[in-house]
């Protein structure tokens, strides 16, 4: 983890696994979870998106911490185009990992909505599958459904929104690595009803991907994540 003075509080996280699936969900089922002035983005009338991002950070990605895994739940919202045009704008709803020090850092530095610590994470490269669970039970099983990913060096810009007390904060996040994305049709696994989903009724969500984004498993990538600033 390296600080950089080009953006206030910028930290560069080094990862070796990143896998995102975007799921369709009825807007009526999630819009109450999105604070104003943010608005869910719709990909069809009455249909919005949420995403699950699975990450593996090798030893040393956060100071002296050992290797750990992370899972982030976000609702996809309309971006602030005055900041640039992102791949997506995410209102982060829930975050967990396998390391408590990392969770404390996410709360204190990034104002992220930490859910808790996972008891078991399985990351498999070929075929690409991730599974997360905690002491309350399984949370997600998620697989890549594209038969022949074609990775290429690139970068993606995202806007990450969080709520802390009565205020909304935003960070401009950049991801770099050997990347691939697709909109191949097919079932991507299973979502279990679990408190990690913050009230989203995932048993009513079709386990079909709207889109998936991957970093080549095992290859180095970087996440440039500044400290969030108040959104006005």
Residue pairs with C-beta under 8 A, 6 or more apart in sequence:
1 11
1 12
1 13
1 14
1 60
1 61
1 62
1 63
2 11
2 12
3 9
3 10
3 11
3 12
4 10
4 11
4 12
4 224
7 172
7 224
7 226
8 226
8 227
8 229
9 109
9 226
9 227
10 224
10 225
10 226
10 227
11 109
11 224
11 225
11 226
11 227
12 222
12 223
12 224
12 225
13 57
13 61
13 62
13 222
13 223
13 225
14 57
14 58
14 60
14 61
14 220
14 221
14 222
15 55
15 56
15 57
15 58
15 61
15 177
15 215
15 220
15 221
15 222
15 223
16 56
16 57
16 58
16 217
16 218
16 219
16 220
16 221
17 54
17 55
17 56
17 123
17 215
17 217
17 218
18 53
18 54
18 55
18 56
18 175
18 177
18 213
18 214
18 215
18 221
18 223
19 53
19 54
19 55
19 128
19 130
19 142
19 144
19 212
19 213
19 214
19 215
20 51
20 52
20 53
20 54
20 212
20 213
20 214
21 51
21 52
21 142
21 188
21 209
21 211
21 212
22 49
22 50
22 51
22 76
22 88
22 209
22 210
22 211
22 212
23 49
23 50
23 51
23 52
23 191
23 205
23 206
23 207
23 208
23 209
23 210
24 43
24 44
24 47
24 48
24 49
24 205
24 206
24 208
24 210
25 47
25 48
25 49
25 50
25 200
25 205
26 46
26 47
26 48
26 204
27 40
27 42
27 46
27 47
27 48
28 46
29 200
29 201
29 204
30 40
30 48
30 50
30 75
30 200
31 40
31 48
33 75
33 93
33 198
33 199
33 200
34 40
34 75
34 77
34 91
35 91
35 163
35 168
37 168
38 77
38 78
38 91
38 161
38 168
39 77
39 78
40 48
40 49
40 75
40 76
40 77
40 78
41 48
41 49
41 76
41 77
41 78
41 79
41 89
42 48
43 49
43 210
48 75
48 76
49 75
49 76
49 210
50 73
50 74
50 75
50 76
50 93
50 200
51 72
51 73
51 74
51 76
51 88
51 90
52 71
52 72
52 73
52 140
52 142
53 70
53 71
53 72
53 74
54 69
54 70
54 71
54 123
54 130
54 132
54 142
55 69
55 70
55 71
55 72
55 223
56 67
56 68
56 69
56 70
56 123
57 65
57 67
57 68
57 69
57 70
57 102
58 67
59 65
59 66
59 67
61 67
61 68
62 68
62 99
62 101
62 102
62 105
65 99
65 101
65 102
66 99
68 97
68 98
68 99
68 102
69 97
69 98
69 118
69 121
69 123
69 132
70 95
70 96
70 97
70 98
70 102
71 95
71 96
71 97
71 118
71 121
71 132
71 139
71 140
71 196
72 92
72 94
72 95
73 92
73 93
73 94
73 95
73 196
73 197
73 198
74 90
74 91
74 92
74 93
74 160
75 90
75 91
75 93
76 88
76 89
76 90
76 91
77 89
77 90
77 91
77 161
78 89
79 85
79 86
79 88
79 89
79 159
80 89
80 159
80 170
80 231
83 159
83 170
83 172
84 157
84 172
85 157
86 157
86 158
86 159
87 156
87 157
87 158
88 158
88 159
89 158
89 159
89 161
90 158
90 159
90 160
90 161
91 161
91 162
91 163
92 112
92 113
92 160
92 161
92 162
93 113
93 198
94 113
94 115
94 196
94 197
94 198
95 103
95 106
95 112
95 113
95 114
95 115
96 103
96 114
96 115
96 116
96 117
96 118
96 132
96 134
96 196
97 103
97 106
97 117
97 118
98 117
98 118
98 121
99 117
100 117
103 114
103 116
103 117
106 112
106 114
107 114
109 227
110 162
110 171
110 225
110 227
110 228
111 162
111 164
111 169
111 228
112 162
113 162
113 163
113 198
115 195
115 196
115 198
116 134
116 196
117 134
118 132
118 133
118 134
118 139
119 133
119 134
119 135
120 131
120 132
120 133
120 134
121 130
121 131
121 132
121 133
122 129
122 130
122 131
123 129
123 130
124 130
125 217
125 218
126 217
127 143
127 144
128 143
128 144
128 214
128 217
129 141
129 142
129 143
129 144
129 189
130 140
130 141
130 142
130 143
131 138
131 140
131 141
131 142
132 138
132 139
132 140
133 139
134 196
136 194
136 195
137 192
137 194
138 190
138 192
138 194
139 191
139 192
139 194
139 196
139 197
140 189
140 190
140 191
140 192
141 189
141 190
142 188
142 189
143 188
143 189
144 188
144 212
144 214
145 184
145 185
145 186
145 187
145 188
145 209
145 212
146 180
146 182
146 184
146 212
147 184
149 180
149 182
149 214
149 216
150 180
151 178
151 179
151 180
151 214
151 215
151 216
151 219
152 178
152 179
152 180
153 176
153 177
153 178
153 179
154 176
154 177
154 179
155 174
155 175
155 176
155 177
155 179
156 174
156 175
156 179
156 213
157 172
157 173
157 174
158 172
158 173
158 174
158 175
159 170
159 171
159 172
159 173
160 170
160 171
160 172
160 173
160 225
160 228
161 168
161 169
161 170
161 231
162 168
162 169
162 170
162 171
162 228
163 169
167 230
167 231
168 230
168 231
169 228
169 229
169 230
169 231
170 228
170 229
170 231
171 225
171 226
171 227
171 228
171 229
172 226
173 223
173 224
173 225
173 226
174 223
174 224
175 215
175 221
175 222
175 223
175 224
176 221
176 222
176 224
177 215
177 216
177 219
177 220
177 221
177 222
178 215
178 216
178 219
178 221
179 213
179 214
179 215
179 216
180 213
180 214
180 216
181 211
181 212
181 213
181 214
182 211
182 212
183 209
183 210
183 211
183 212
184 209
184 212
185 208
185 209
186 208
186 209
187 207
187 208
188 207
188 208
188 209
188 212
189 207
190 207
191 197
191 202
191 203
191 205
191 207
192 202
193 201
193 202
193 203
194 202
215 221
